[in-house]
């Protein structure tokens, strides 16, 4: 009985210590990962801080975009009568 009680006490203390350490270490770890990702993103955005110049003009519109995908001749019209229930 003494061995079981001692094991449980040691296990609870170890888990408590791990929980306390993770509470402080994980936020620091995630913050460092976020900082590294932000620095990598800033380095890849624009070399030497150059801004784009000029305008973008789109002169070509594909014919597929102007046509409807389903022709008007497609589909069936179903006649129906409305039945009123008293």
N, C-alpha and C positions, 0 to 999 in steps of 0.2 A: 504494500500500500504506500509505503514511504517513497519507493522508486517512482510510482505513477504520479504522486503528488509533486515530487521534485521535477519530473519531466514536464508536467503541465505548467509549473511555475516558470521554468526556464524557457519553454516555448512561448508563453505569453510575453515574457520580458523581451525576448528576441524579436517577436513580431511587433511589439510596441516601438522598439528602437528602429526597426526597418521602416515602419510607418512614419516616424518622426523625421528620419533622414530623407525619405522620398518626398515628404511635404516641402522640404527646402531645396532639394537637389533637382527635382524634375522641372520646376519653373525656370531655374537657371539654365538647365540644359535646353529647354524649348526656346528660351530667349536667345541663346547663342545660335541655335539653328535658324531662327527667324532673321537674326542680324546677318548671318552668312548668306541667306537667300536674298535679302534685300540688297546687299552689296553686289552680289552676282547679277541681279536684275539691273542695277544702276550702271554697271560696267557694260552690259550688253545693249542698253537702250540706244544711245547715240554716242559715237566716238567724238571726243573733243568738244562735246556740248553743241554740236551743229544742229541747226533747226532746218526743217525742210523748206524749200523755196518753190515758188511757182504755184500754179493752179492745176487741178485735175479736171479734165473734161472727158466726158463719156459721149462719144458720137455714134456708137454702134449699139443698137438694141436688137438682140436676136429675134428672128421671126417667131420662134417657138413661144416667146414670152407674150407676143401680141395676140396670138391665136388662142382661142379657148381649147382646152384639151379634149372636150367632148363635142362632137359636131351636133348641129341642131337636129339632124335627121335621126339621131340615136335616141332610143328610149321609146316606150309605149305609153299611150294615154289610156287609162282605164276608166270607162264610164261607170258611174255608180248612182244609186238613188238613196236618198236619205230616208230612213224609216223612223217615224216618230212613234214612240211607245206611250200609250195613254196611261 
